[in-house]
């Protein structure tokens, strides 16, 4: 039995997947995978996600070219989420930032963006 058989996918067949940059340690994004996306990810060493809004799996960076190459994989203690350490190409966020977590909440509970975009989404998504 491989580790995928032990995972606790939710009632929709999805599992939360945390994607983290191997070099910087920054969390890049949180996505969901079904069994097919997870198996393709493990086989090809590229991140595949289940796009809930589109009802299909897709290669991360399919449109933008901003790929994530899998370096290490971890499963949490309850076997209900997975963590990937990746080599990030260019940016993880479709808004052009290195990480999807570029909005910081300050002590006044206001959103502050201190990061510069890696690319302009208008130049990538036409």
C-alpha positions in Angstrom: 0.0 0.0 0.0 1.4 3.4 -0.9 0.9 6.6 1.0 -1.9 7.8 -1.3 -4.1 4.9 -0.2 -3.8 6.1 3.5 -4.8 9.8 2.8 -8.1 11.1 4.1 -9.6 12.9 1.1 -12.8 14.9 1.9 -16.3 14.0 0.8 -15.6 15.7 -2.6 -12.4 13.6 -3.1 -10.1 16.6 -2.4 -7.1 17.0 -0.2 -5.5 20.4 0.9 -2.0 20.8 -0.5 0.4 23.4 0.9 3.0 24.5 -1.6 6.2 26.0 -0.1 9.4 27.3 -1.7 12.3 25.1 -0.8 14.9 27.8 -0.8 13.1 30.7 1.1 10.7 28.6 3.1 7.8 30.9 2.0 4.4 29.4 1.7 3.5 30.0 -2.0 -0.1 28.8 -2.0 -2.8 26.5 -0.7 -4.5 24.4 -3.3 -6.5 21.2 -3.5 -5.7 17.9 -5.2 -7.8 14.9 -6.1 -6.2 11.5 -6.5 -5.5 12.1 -10.2 -3.8 15.4 -9.6 -1.7 13.9 -6.7 -0.7 10.9 -8.8 0.4 13.1 -11.7 2.3 15.4 -9.4 4.2 12.4 -7.8 4.9 10.9 -11.2 6.0 14.0 -13.1 7.4 16.0 -10.2 5.4 19.0 -11.3 2.5 20.4 -9.3 -1.0 19.5 -10.6 -4.0 20.9 -8.8 -7.8 20.3 -8.9 -9.4 23.6 -10.0 -12.6 23.6 -8.1 -13.9 26.6 -10.2 -13.3 24.7 -13.4 -14.0 21.2 -12.2 -10.8 19.8 -13.7 -7.1 19.2 -12.9 -4.5 21.5 -14.3 -0.7 21.9 -14.2 0.3 24.8 -11.9 1.6 27.5 -14.3 -0.3 26.0 -17.3 -1.2 29.5 -18.5 1.6 31.6 -17.0 4.6 29.3 -17.4 5.4 29.7 -13.7 6.0 26.1 -12.9 6.7 24.4 -9.6 9.1 21.4 -9.5 8.6 19.0 -6.5 11.7 18.6 -4.4 10.2 17.0 -1.2 6.8 15.8 0.0 5.4 15.5 3.5 2.1 14.3 4.9 0.6 15.6 8.1 0.1 13.5 11.2 -3.7 13.0 10.5 -3.0 12.2 6.9 -5.5 14.8 5.8 -3.2 17.3 4.1 0.1 17.3 2.2 3.0 19.7 2.0 5.2 20.1 -1.1 8.6 21.8 -1.0 9.2 23.0 -4.6 11.6 24.9 -6.8 9.5 27.9 -7.9 9.9 29.3 -11.4 9.2 33.0 -11.5 6.0 33.4 -9.4 3.4 31.3 -7.8 0.5 33.8 -7.7 -1.7 34.5 -10.7 -1.6 38.2 -9.7 2.1 38.3 -10.5 3.5 38.0 -6.9 6.1 35.4 -5.8 3.6 34.0 -3.2 -0.2 34.1 -3.1 0.3 35.4 0.5 1.5 38.9 -0.4 -1.1 40.8 1.6 0.0 41.5 5.1 -2.4 42.6 7.8 -1.0 45.3 10.0 -1.8 46.2 13.6 -4.7 48.4 12.5 -6.2 45.3 10.7 -5.5 46.9 7.3 -4.0 45.2 4.3 -0.5 46.3 3.4 1.3 45.2 0.2 5.1 45.5 0.6 6.1 43.2 -2.2 6.7 44.0 -5.8 5.1 42.0 -8.6 7.4 39.6 -10.5 5.2 40.0 -13.6 2.2 42.0 -14.8 -0.8 39.6 -15.2 -2.0 41.7 -18.2 1.1 40.6 -20.0 0.5 36.9 -19.2 -3.2 36.3 -19.2 -4.8 37.5 -22.4 
